[in-house]
Amino acid sequence: MTLAWRHLLRALYLETSTPGTPKTCPSPKAGAFWTSVAKLGLHTKPSMPPCDFTPERYQSLAYDRVLEIHKQHLSPVLTAYFSEPLLLHQGHMEWLFDYEGNRYLDFFSGIVTVSVGHCHPKVNAVAQKQLGRLWHTSAVFFHPPIHEYAEKLSALLPEPLKVIFLLNSGSEANDLAMLMARAHSNNTDIISFRGAYHGCSPYTLGLTNVGFYKMELPSGMGCQSTMCPDVFRGPWGGSHCRDSPVQTIRKCSCASDCCQAKDQYIEQFKDTLSTSVAKSIAGFFAEPIQGVNGVVQYPKGFLKEAFELVRERGGVCIADEVQTGFGRLGSHFWGFQTHGVLPDIVTMAKGIGNGFPMAAVVTTPEIAKSLAKRLLHFNTFGGNPMACAIGSSVLEVIKEENLQENSQEVGTYMLLKFAKLRDEFEIVGDVRGKGLMIGIEMVKDKTSRQPLPREEVNQIHQDCKRMGLLIGRGGTFSQTFRIAPSMCITKPEVDFAVEVFRSALIQHMERQAK
């Protein structure tokens, strides 16, 4: 079903549905229905938009057995959301179904990964076709899918970013980018922002500056952190700072074409260069918008000045597009383009394969040659036929279904809707983002900007899930809700999500009043 037809279907739903009437998908069982989620007390549950997909009947492990196996044989690190983890069974575009048949609107897309929709029909068909032809060869032999993909991807990047290294994950990509920066510059020190997340490998842990990803043991040597120019939580910020339809509630005296906060944060960056690294450095890593830290945006013009300062020290500039790339931000295909900068190295993963393990590093011929002189770089699975066929189909879907344009239109619509909730509720401190990458930061009150206690945020999160909405979490204190649905999302689904979130906030306020 095309995106245009899906928009029409949901528009008709809005005109004909009765408010407060839950929508269900038909069950494969005769006489039964797939319910959305259980009712919450006396509150009217927002009505789900229609779903044109019938999931298969779940016939696998019992829920209790899944919990038992997980406890006995899988990592003890607690990563699952909710006290009773969600056991998912099937997905279709923006929808997910659990083992009991409950339907959920996925507004986190597998941690900003399912770019064009779960099990997109075209991507599925391409994967199945390639699966029957050739799975794997390794880089010691050629196969057409890798060359077809390299040509398509390189066409989407500006000169001189034309040399592509294919890998399997964002951590691998950032590992390689670190190696490239050091090989090319002959320097060691690399700078990244506090609050940055660039991976969880031994190498990239040095770049990642989120507390619970840090270890007592040495890792990621030669990495230095610098102040994150966070215009909501940081010491400086105002009402014109961000490249977003929604600004902070902080006031300033700046004209619309200048930003004193940016100048203050640049002074902090200069201080890092003067005191914490060598006179010559290897590079600087930056996410165009910080993801794990809660969709944090920098002041306009900051990255441009920072890149200039880094290059004066002999370093290269790396844009981590793992979460921001492939049209998600709407106005541009790549996040770095929204800052008016040209990086020396770009890393990408997640949405590149719509959930299939795939990543890439794109750089200049000059930097690629510097690496080749020092290392026989090899990756067994990087650029395998399956990944490249899927990657090509994802690029085709983004173009054919105008998903970048959809991200811009629907994302702006959603940002403005959530901004109204900030005006309505004291505990909604900030709404920010661009396109379909949005953060909602929860606070005790807008004056102090102190984070809302984790247990209260957990309850709001849980209530959203019970009403059929899945959203993510981020921030140093896990105080920010992260919203990043697949780019096929529509406005009626946004309306449902906003209504659910508002209902969860009302329930929270009622609990607090008691």
Secondary structure, 3 states (H helix, E strand, C coil): CCHHHHHHHHHHHHHHCCCCCCCCEECCCCCCEECCCCCCCCCCCCCCCCCCCCCCCCCCCCHHHHHHHHHHHCCCCCCCCCCCCCCEEEEEECEEEECCCCEEEECCHHHHCCCCCECCHHHHHHHHHHHCCCCCCCCCCCCHHHHHHHHHHHCCCCCCCCEEEEECCHHHHHHHHHHHHHHHHCCCCEEEECCCCCCCCCCHHHCCCCHHHCCCCCCCCCEEEECCCCCCCCCCCCCCCCCCCCCCCCCCCCCCCCCHHHHHHHHHHHHHHHHCCCCCCCEEEECCCECCCCCECCCCCHHHHHHHHHHHCCCEEEEECCCCCCCCCCCCCCHHHHHCCCCCEEEECHHHHCCCCCEEEEECHHHHHHHHHHCCCCCCCCCCHHHHHHHHHHHHHHHHCCHHHHHHHHHHHHHHHHHHHHHHCCCEEEEEEECCEEEEEEECCCCCCCECCHHHHHHHHHHHHHCCEECEEECCCCCEEEECCCCCCCHHHHHHHHHHHHHHHHHHHHHHHC
